[in-house]
């Protein structure tokens, strides 16, 4: 029997804030092979950048330097 037949696959769903910790932990086991899968969503860096941009835009809207749009307008676009 080949060693590949003896391997098992596990799929885990982990909160974003614990992902890095779990990946580091798993990579320290010599009997674990970690496969990275691409996520359909934005990367952590993209999410942080988007949140920073949103905060900057909100500040500019409050200062009157940028024009805001009503939430109703956004919902109508959907």
C-alpha positions in Angstrom: 0.0 0.0 0.0 1.4 3.4 -0.9 1.9 6.2 1.7 -0.5 8.4 -0.3 -3.3 6.0 0.5 -2.6 6.5 4.2 -3.0 10.3 4.2 -6.2 12.0 5.2 -7.4 15.5 4.1 -8.9 18.0 6.5 -10.7 21.2 5.5 -10.8 23.9 8.3 -12.6 27.2 8.5 -10.8 29.6 10.8 -11.5 33.2 11.8 -9.2 35.6 10.0 -7.6 36.8 13.2 -6.5 33.3 14.1 -5.4 32.2 10.6 -1.8 33.2 10.8 -1.4 31.6 14.2 -2.9 28.3 13.0 -0.8 28.2 9.8 2.4 28.8 11.7 1.5 26.1 14.2 0.7 23.5 11.4 3.8 24.2 9.5 5.9 23.2 12.6 4.6 19.6 12.3 6.7 17.5 10.0 3.7 15.1 9.4 1.5 17.9 8.1 1.5 19.1 4.5 -0.1 22.5 4.1 -1.8 23.4 0.8 -2.7 27.0 0.3 -5.9 27.7 -1.6 -6.8 30.9 -3.2 -9.7 32.7 -1.6 -12.5 34.2 -3.7 -12.6 37.3 -1.5 -10.1 40.1 -1.0 -6.9 39.4 0.8 -6.3 40.7 4.3 -4.1 43.5 3.0 -6.8 44.6 0.5 -9.5 44.6 3.2 -7.3 46.7 5.5 -6.5 49.1 2.7 -10.2 49.4 1.8 -11.1 50.2 5.4 -8.4 52.8 5.6 -9.6 54.4 2.4 -13.2 54.4 3.7 -12.2 56.1 7.0 -10.3 58.7 5.0 -13.3 59.3 2.7 -15.6 59.6 5.7 -13.4 62.2 7.3 -13.3 64.2 4.0 -17.1 64.0 3.7 -17.6 65.3 7.3 -15.2 68.1 6.5 -17.2 69.0 3.4 -14.2 68.3 1.1 -15.8 65.3 -0.5 -19.4 64.7 -1.6 -21.2 61.8 0.1 -24.0 59.8 -1.4 -27.2 58.8 0.4 -27.6 55.1 1.3 -30.9 55.0 -0.6 -29.0 55.8 -3.8 -26.6 52.9 -3.1 -29.5 50.5 -2.5 -31.2 51.6 -5.7 -28.0 50.7 -7.6 -28.3 47.1 -6.4 
